[in-house]
Amino acid sequence: MGISAIGSYGIGYDNLASMSSITTAADNPSGLAIAEKLETAKNGYDVGTDNAATAKDAINVADGALASITDNLQRMRELGVKASNSAIYNAEDLTAMQKEIEQLKQSIQDAAKGTEFNKKSLLDGSMADMNIATNPDGSGMKIKFANSTLESLGIANFDVTGNFNLDDIDKALETISSSRSDLGAQSNSLDSIMNYNQNASYNMTASKSTLEDLDIGKALTEKQKDKVLEQYRYFAQKAQIENKSKSLLMQRMFG
């Protein structure tokens, strides 16, 4: 065997130091390409998870406001039921009830117009569907926040001192209940997406590690093998030089 054919030192000290089998493109060109694709996919899933979590935060903010609107509507309905009993309550009583109702309506309007997430109004009807990039390719789902202002609910002019209909309050309650139900379903969908993305990210990391991580036992064995081969190369070269020197000496002595 020729000296130049002995040994290829594939495991370098950089590999051992980094505990990675791929530290440069030359180590494993095709493996590096696959590892980079896996890293890109993992990062995409991680960002998708973060986006989904942010969307859930927005939903929670909106749902909290809708819960307060529901409480105000329930109180308005109680007052409306009381006001319907004209045999007990007089005009002065109705005026006092309406004063509280106006305060309740103002609270509803404040919640609808003042509920924001990242400086974006959620419940006043000004925001279009919120696009959430939950997938690595940037696609995802849309979150819809319903208009919950007094005008949208149809109760801006609700007044127990005149003609009124409790059905208006009931319809408003149904609208808010439906909005909360929709948000709850969307929140559950985001939970599922987050779980999927987290599992996918973990699998991408595991696959990348399998591809890149250095088998330290094997690497040390290879390194020891390389060391032995290197020593063999040294002594083989030394022997060749000595043999060549002896040959030249013999030629001079007997040539």
C-alpha positions as CSV (number, residue, x, y, z in Angstrom):
1,M,0.0,0.0,0.0
2,G,1.4,3.4,-1.0
3,I,1.9,5.9,1.8
4,S,-0.4,8.5,0.2
5,A,-3.3,6.0,0.2
6,I,-3.3,5.6,3.9
7,G,-5.8,7.4,6.1
8,S,-8.3,10.2,5.5
9,Y,-8.7,12.3,8.5
10,G,-12.5,12.9,8.3
11,I,-13.2,13.8,11.9
12,G,-11.5,17.1,12.8
13,Y,-10.9,18.8,16.1
14,D,-13.6,21.4,15.1
15,N,-16.1,18.6,15.0
16,L,-15.1,17.3,18.4
17,A,-15.1,20.8,19.9
18,S,-18.6,21.6,18.5
19,M,-20.0,18.1,19.1
20,S,-21.3,18.3,15.5
21,S,-20.5,16.1,12.6
22,I,-21.1,19.0,10.2
23,T,-19.1,22.2,10.9
24,T,-18.5,23.2,7.2
25,A,-20.2,22.4,3.9
26,A,-17.3,20.2,3.0
27,D,-18.1,17.8,5.9
28,N,-21.3,16.7,4.4
29,P,-22.7,18.9,1.5
30,S,-26.0,17.0,1.1
31,G,-26.5,16.6,4.9
32,L,-25.9,20.3,5.4
33,A,-28.6,21.2,2.8
34,I,-31.1,18.9,4.6
35,A,-30.1,20.3,8.0
36,E,-30.7,23.9,6.8
37,K,-34.1,23.0,5.4
38,L,-35.0,21.4,8.7
39,E,-33.9,24.5,10.6
40,T,-36.0,26.7,8.3
41,A,-39.0,24.6,8.8
42,K,-38.5,24.5,12.6
43,N,-38.2,28.3,12.7
44,G,-41.4,28.6,10.7
45,Y,-43.3,26.4,13.1
46,D,-41.9,28.4,16.1
47,V,-43.0,31.7,14.6
48,G,-46.4,30.2,13.8
49,T,-46.8,29.1,17.4
50,D,-45.8,32.6,18.6
51,N,-48.4,34.2,16.2
52,A,-51.1,31.8,17.4
53,A,-50.3,32.6,21.0
54,T,-50.6,36.4,20.2
55,A,-53.9,35.8,18.5
56,K,-55.2,34.0,21.6
57,D,-54.1,36.9,23.7
58,A,-56.2,39.2,21.5
59,I,-59.2,36.8,21.8
60,N,-58.9,36.8,25.6
61,V,-58.9,40.6,25.6
62,A,-62.0,40.7,23.4
63,D,-63.8,37.9,25.4
64,G,-63.2,39.8,28.6
65,A,-64.8,42.9,27.2
66,L,-67.7,40.9,25.8
67,A,-68.3,39.3,29.3
68,S,-68.6,42.8,30.8
69,I,-71.0,43.7,28.0
70,T,-73.1,40.6,28.8
71,D,-73.3,41.6,32.5
72,N,-74.5,45.1,31.5
73,L,-77.1,43.7,29.2
74,Q,-78.3,41.3,31.9
75,R,-78.8,44.3,34.3
76,M,-80.6,46.2,31.6
77,R,-82.9,43.3,31.1
78,E,-83.6,43.1,34.8
79,L,-84.5,46.8,34.8
80,G,-86.6,46.3,31.7
81,V,-88.6,43.5,33.4
82,K,-89.2,45.8,36.4
83,A,-90.3,48.7,34.2
84,S,-92.8,46.4,32.5
85,N,-94.7,46.2,35.8
86,S,-96.6,49.5,35.4
87,A,-98.9,48.7,38.3
88,I,-96.0,49.1,40.8
89,Y,-93.6,51.7,39.3
90,N,-94.5,55.3,38.5
91,A,-92.9,57.7,36.1
92,E,-90.4,58.9,38.6
93,D,-89.3,55.3,39.2
94,L,-89.0,54.7,35.5
95,T,-86.9,57.8,35.1
96,A,-84.5,56.5,37.8
97,M,-84.3,53.1,36.1
98,Q,-83.6,54.8,32.8
99,K,-80.8,56.8,34.4
100,E,-79.1,53.5,35.4
101,I,-79.8,52.1,31.9
102,E,-78.1,55.0,30.3
103,Q,-75.0,54.4,32.5
104,L,-75.1,50.7,31.5
105,K,-75.3,51.6,27.8
106,Q,-72.4,54.0,28.2
107,S,-70.4,51.1,29.8
108,I,-71.3,48.9,26.8
109,Q,-70.2,51.6,24.4
110,D,-67.0,52.2,26.2
111,A,-66.2,48.5,26.1
112,A,-67.0,48.3,22.4
113,K,-65.0,51.3,21.4
114,G,-62.2,51.2,23.9
115,T,-61.2,47.5,23.8
116,E,-57.9,47.4,21.9
117,F,-55.0,45.0,21.3
118,N,-51.7,46.4,20.2
119,K,-53.5,49.8,19.5
120,K,-56.1,48.1,17.3
121,S,-59.8,48.4,18.2
122,L,-61.4,44.9,18.4
123,L,-65.1,45.4,19.0
124,D,-66.1,48.7,17.3
125,G,-66.4,47.2,13.8
126,S,-63.4,49.2,12.4
127,M,-61.1,46.2,12.1
128,A,-61.3,43.7,9.3
129,D,-60.6,40.0,9.9
130,M,-57.3,39.4,11.6
131,N,-55.0,37.2,9.5
132,I,-52.9,35.0,11.6
133,A,-49.9,33.3,10.0
134,T,-49.8,30.0,11.9
135,N,-48.1,27.9,9.3
136,P,-44.4,27.8,8.2
137,D,-45.3,29.1,4.7
138,G,-47.1,32.1,6.1
139,S,-50.6,30.9,5.7
140,G,-53.0,30.4,8.5
141,M,-56.5,31.4,9.7
142,K,-58.6,34.4,10.2
143,I,-60.0,35.8,13.5
144,K,-63.2,37.7,13.3
145,F,-64.2,40.2,16.0
146,A,-67.8,41.2,15.9
147,N,-69.1,44.8,16.1
148,S,-70.5,45.2,19.6
149,T,-71.4,48.8,19.7
150,L,-74.9,49.9,20.9
151,E,-75.9,50.7,17.3
152,S,-74.8,47.3,16.1
153,L,-76.6,45.6,18.9
154,G,-79.8,47.6,18.2
155,I,-80.2,49.0,21.8
156,A,-78.9,52.6,21.4
157,N,-82.4,53.9,21.9
158,F,-83.6,51.5,24.5
159,D,-85.7,53.6,26.9
160,V,-88.0,52.2,29.6
161,T,-89.7,55.6,30.1
162,G,-91.5,55.1,26.7
163,N,-92.3,52.2,24.5
164,F,-89.7,49.5,24.7
165,N,-89.3,45.8,23.8
166,L,-87.4,43.4,25.9
167,D,-86.8,41.4,22.7
168,D,-84.2,44.1,21.8
169,I,-82.1,43.2,24.9
170,D,-82.6,39.4,24.2
171,K,-81.4,39.8,20.7
172,A,-78.4,41.8,21.9
173,L,-77.6,39.0,24.4
174,E,-77.8,36.4,21.7
175,T,-75.5,38.4,19.5
176,I,-72.9,38.7,22.2
177,S,-73.3,35.1,23.2
178,S,-72.7,34.0,19.5
179,S,-69.7,36.3,19.3
180,R,-68.1,34.7,22.4
181,S,-68.9,31.2,21.1
182,D,-67.2,32.0,17.9
183,L,-64.1,33.4,19.7
184,G,-64.0,30.3,21.9
185,A,-64.1,28.0,18.9
186,Q,-61.3,30.0,17.3
187,S,-59.3,29.9,20.5
188,N,-59.6,26.1,20.6
189,S,-58.4,26.0,17.0
190,L,-55.4,28.0,17.9
191,D,-54.7,25.6,20.7
192,S,-54.7,22.7,18.3
193,I,-52.5,24.6,15.9
194,M,-50.0,25.5,18.7
195,N,-49.8,21.8,19.8
196,Y,-49.2,20.7,16.2
197,N,-46.6,23.3,15.6
198,Q,-44.8,22.5,18.8
199,N,-44.7,18.8,18.0
200,A,-43.5,19.5,14.4
201,S,-40.8,21.8,15.7
202,Y,-39.6,19.2,18.1
203,N,-39.5,16.6,15.4
204,M,-37.6,19.0,13.1
205,T,-35.1,19.5,15.9
206,A,-34.8,15.8,16.5
207,S,-34.2,15.1,12.8
208,K,-31.6,17.8,12.6
209,S,-29.8,16.5,15.7
210,T,-29.8,13.0,14.3
211,L,-28.2,14.4,11.1
212,E,-25.7,16.7,12.7
213,D,-24.9,15.5,16.2
214,L,-21.5,13.8,16.5
215,D,-21.3,10.2,17.8
216,I,-18.6,11.0,20.3
217,G,-17.6,7.3,20.9
218,K,-17.3,6.7,17.2
219,A,-15.5,10.0,16.7
220,L,-12.9,9.3,19.3
221,T,-12.4,5.8,17.9
222,E,-11.9,7.3,14.4
223,K,-9.6,10.0,15.9
224,Q,-7.5,7.3,17.6
225,K,-7.4,5.3,14.3
226,D,-6.2,8.4,12.5
227,K,-3.5,9.0,15.1
228,V,-2.2,5.4,14.6
229,L,-2.3,5.8,10.8
230,E,-0.5,9.1,11.1
231,Q,2.2,7.5,13.2
232,Y,2.4,4.7,10.6
233,R,2.8,7.2,7.8
234,Y,5.7,8.8,9.8
235,F,7.6,5.6,10.4
236,A,6.9,4.4,6.8
237,Q,8.3,7.6,5.4
238,K,11.3,7.4,7.7
239,A,11.9,3.8,6.7
240,Q,11.7,4.8,3.0
241,I,14.3,7.5,3.5
242,E,16.6,5.2,5.4
243,N,16.3,2.5,2.8
244,K,17.0,5.0,0.1
245,S,20.0,6.3,2.0
246,K,21.4,2.7,2.4
247,S,20.8,2.0,-1.3
248,L,22.8,5.1,-2.3
249,L,25.5,4.2,0.1
250,M,25.8,0.7,-1.3
251,Q,25.9,2.1,-4.9
252,R,28.8,4.4,-3.9
253,M,30.7,1.6,-2.1
254,F,30.3,-1.1,-4.8
255,G,29.2,0.8,-7.8
